[in-house]
């Protein structure tokens, strides 16, 4: 028999179950595969119960993106937690390799401004932004450690610039079959650019003055 969640722990557990179902659906079929009916079929909740936690599927996806970004942060911090600063080339490789491993984060992030924030309540967006700023701060701390001779003015814009570049690049390197067909119909041969290579080149250039 279904019981209403009353404690903070119960509410968190219910939310995590919804997010886990969303994760499965998004991994299998992308954005269009995620909807409350499908989530209810993978959980113990009815659609009406899900609405008590989330008003839209985009709010669930926003929480999933938050979870994926925190996982990336933990891995990146672990990779770059060295006894002495890394050379710039190695630092960039660590960053890019960790991002490639977290492809789901990148695919979700490509939807952030177009769908997820647009269709979420302001308090949900604010909670996500708080985590995002935490991640920026962790990246800034990492840059301070590995590039101690660079000025604060040189390093301050980099967390935002790195994410803007990477998140803008990722959708360009993973076109759908329809997009590829459209390019070919326009009379152009298309070879998808390789994300990892372009990501490394771009991040290295952004860190060029450090």
N, C-alpha and C positions, 0 to 999 in steps of 0.2 A: 504493500500500500504506500502511495506517495505521501511524503510528509514535507511540510514547508520548512525550508532552511531558516533557522532562527539565530544561530551563532555566527560570528564572523568566519570561523573555520568551516562551517557548513556552507556558507555562501561562497567562500573561496573554492571549496571543493566542487560545487555545482558549476561555477564559472569555468573552472579548469576542465570539467567534463565537456562543456559546450565548446571550449577552445580546442580541445583534442579532436572532437568530431569535425570541427571546422578545418583543422589541420589535415585530417584525412581527406576530406572532400577537395580542399584546395590542391593538395598534392596530386590527387588523381585527375582532377578535371579543371583546375584553374578557377578563376573568379566566378564564372557563370555556373559552376557546379555547386557553389555554396548558397544555400537558402535554408530557411528555418524548417521547412518540411523535411529536407534531407538530414538536417542536424537532429531533428526529433527522432528520426528512424535509427540514428546511431547512438542515441542516449536514452535515458529513462524519462525524458521530459516530453510533454506535449508542446506544440507551438505556442500556445497561450502561456505556458510556464516560462518558456525561453524569453518571451517579451518582458517578463519581470526583471530580467537581467540585462537584456540588450534590446534596443528599439529597432536596430537594423543589422543586417548581416555585416555591414561595413564596420560596425562597432566591434563585432567579434573578430573580424580580420585585423582591426587596429590592435586589439589585445594580442593576437597571434604575432603580428609584426613586432610588437614590443617585446614579447618573449624571445623571438628569434634574434632581435638586436642585442638583447642582454646576453644571450648565448654566444653571439659573435664577440661581444666585448670581453667576456671571460676568456675565450680562446685566444684572442689577440693579445690581451694583457699577459697571459701565460706564455705565449710564444716570444714576446719581447721582454720578458722579465729576465734579463741577463745580468751577469756580474759586472759587465762593462758595456758602454754604448756600442750599438751595432753600426757598421758602415752603412751609408745611405742605401746602397744597392741591396744589402741583406735586409734592411728594415723594410724597404718597399716590397721585396719578395714575400716577407712574412705577412705584411698587410694584404697583399693581393691574393696570396694563397689562402688565407683565412676567409676572404670574401668569396672566392671561387667555391670554397667548401660550403658556404652558406648561401647557396643559390636561391633557396626559398625566401630568405630575407630580402634579396635583391629583387625578386619577382614581386613580392608584396610591396616593397618600397616604391616600385614603379607605379603603383596604384594610389600612393598616399595622397597626393594633392588632387588628383583627378576624381577619385571616388571616396576613399576612406574618410578623409577629413570633411569632404563636402557633405557626406551622408551620416555624420556622427554628431552627437550632442557636444556642446562646447566644453562641458566638464570632462567628457571622455578625451577630447582633443588635448585639453590642458594636462590631463594625467599623462598622456603620451608624450607631450612636449617636455614635461618634467624629466622623464626617463631619457629623452633624446638629449637634453642638456647635460644630463649625468654622463652619457656616453661621450659627448663632445669634450667634457671636462677630463674624462679618462684618457682620451686621445691626446688632448693638450698636455696632460701630465707626462704621457709617453714621449711626446715630441721634446718636451723640456729635458727629459732624462737623456735621450739619445742624441740630441743636438744642443748641448749646453752652451756652445759658443755662438749660436744664432740669437739674434735679438728677439725680444718679446713681440716687437712690431712685425717681424718677419713671420713668426710662428702663429700669431693670434688668428689670422684669417684661415689657417689651413684646415682645421677640422671641418668647417662648413664647406670650404672649397673642395676638399677631397670627396665628401659625400655627394655634393652637387655633381661633380664629374662622374663618379662611379655610377650613381643612380640614373644619370642621364645617358650614360654609355650603354648600360646593360640592355635596355629594350631594343636598341639599335642593332645589337649583335644576336638577337634571338627573334627574328621575324617569324610570323605565322606563315603557313602555306599560302593563305590568301594574299598576304603582303608580298611574298616572293613572286607569286603569279602576276600580281599587278605590276611589279617592276619589270618582269619579263615581257608583259604585254606592252609596256611603254618602250620596248625595244632595247632594253639594257640587260646584259648578262650580269648575274648577281652572285657573288661569292660572299657569304656572311663573314664579316670581320671576326677575328678571334678575340674574344673578350679578355682573356687572361693577358695576352700580349699587349693589347691596347691599354688595358687597365694599368699594367706595370709602367708603360711608357708615359702615360698621363700623370700618374702619381709621382713618378720620378721627376718629371718636369715641374710639377707643383712644388716639390721639395728642392728644386734646383739651387736655390740660394742658401740653403742651410749647410 
